[in-house]
Amino acid sequence: MGLAVEEAEKGYRLDEVPVGAVLVAADGLVLSRAHNMPISSNDSTAHAEVVAIRKACASLGNYRLSGTVLYVTLEPCAMCVGAMLHARVGRLVFGARDPRSGAAGSVLDLTNVARFNHRIEVTGGVLAEKCAEMLRTFFKDRRSAK
């Protein structure tokens, strides 16, 4: 999770919403790291989770990421959980909950839908306060800059 926080800090410095993600193989090897990039890339799908999944798939030459763990500083939205499900990510570890659009238990839970052909093990709240504080500070700074 520490590496995901580092990625979120990179995004913060680039004036992106500070969310970071790290995708790790079952043996502990870091497959990819990413931060939010929708503003800088003009791509609304460039959330940290999706970027990390894309990088890992390209690196491995495979669209399946079975047995991997995705560490992310903020509970993923529905789009990101959907990408994780399609990639077959095995486990999600996230920091802060997202009471507005969290799709791993806060607003809805897409990680464990009986009708889906894949489920994701979830651990939430890891370094939650640190992750949440970075987001609060970012948005406070943005509001005061206006």
N, C-alpha and C positions, 0 to 999 in steps of 0.2 A: 504494500500500500504506500510505502514511502516513495517508491519510484513514481507511482500515480500522482502523488502530491507534487513531486518535482515537475511532472508534465503539466499539471494544473497551473503551477507558478509560471511556466513558460507561456501558457495561454494568457494568463493575467498580464504579463509584460507586453504581450502583443495586442492587448485590448480586446481579447476574446473572453467570453464567459469562462471562468477558470475551472474547467473540468478536465481531469487527466485520466488516462486509462493505460493499463499494462496487461498484455496477454502473455500468459506463462504456460509452457508445456507441462505435462504430468511429471517430468523429471526435474522441473524447476528452471529450465532454460527459458530466458526471456525471449519471446518470439517477436514482440513488437511493443512500441511505446507510442502514445499519441496524446494530443490535447485538442480541445475544440478548435475548429477552423472554419466555421461557416461564413464568417465575415470576410476573412482574408482570402478565402477560396471562392467566394460567391456561390457557395453550395450549401443549401439548407440541410442536406443530409450529412454534412461533415462534422458530426458529433464525434467526440473522442473515441467512443466505443466502436463506431462504424469505421473510422479511420484505422484504428488498431486492428480490427478484423480484416479489413482490406489489405493492410500491409502484411499481416501474417499469412493470409491465403496466397498472396503473390510470392512471398518468400518461400513458402512450402510447396507451391505449385499444386495446391489442393484447396477446394472450396469447403472442405470439412475440417473442423478443428476439434474433433472428438478428444475428450480427456483434458482439455485445456481449462485454465482458470482465468477469468477476466477480473482484474482489480480496477475499480473505478471510484472516483472521489464523490460522485453523486449518483443516487439511485437512477437507473436508466429509464428513459421514456419508452413508450410503446414501440416506436420505430427501432430503437436500439435493442430492446428485448427481442423483437421480431428478427433482427439480423443475427442475434445470438442463437436463437432457436434454429434458424436456417443453417447456420454454420456448425451447429451441434456443440456449442460451448458447453462444457460439463458443469462448471460452477461459476457463480458470480459472487464476488466479495465487494461490497460497496461501503462508502463512508457515510455521508449525510443522506437522510431521507429527503424526498422531494414531494411535499404535500400538494403540489399543484399538478404534476404530471408523472409522478413515479409509477412505473408499471411493474414493480417487483414487490408490491405489498402495500404501498401507501394509498394510491388512488384506485388501483386495480392490480391484480397479480396475474401476469401472463406467463410467468415462469413455471406454473404448475397447473395447466389446463388439461383436464382429462381427455378431451377430444383431440388434443395435439399429439403428434407422434414423438415428441421429445419434451423432456422436462429439464429444468436447470436447478441445481442445488444452490440455495442462496444463504449468504451470511451478510447481514447488514449491520451498520453501526460501527465499523472499524475506523478508528480515528475520526469519528463523526464530528466532534466539536471542532477540530482543526479544519476539516473540510468545509463545514458550515460557516465557520468564521471567515474563511477566505472568500466565500461567496457573498456573505453579508458586507464585508469590507469593499469588495469590488463594486457592488451595486450602490453602496453608500457613496463611494468616490464618484461613480457615474452621475448620480443624482446631484451631488454638490458641484460638479463640473458644468452643469447646465445652467 
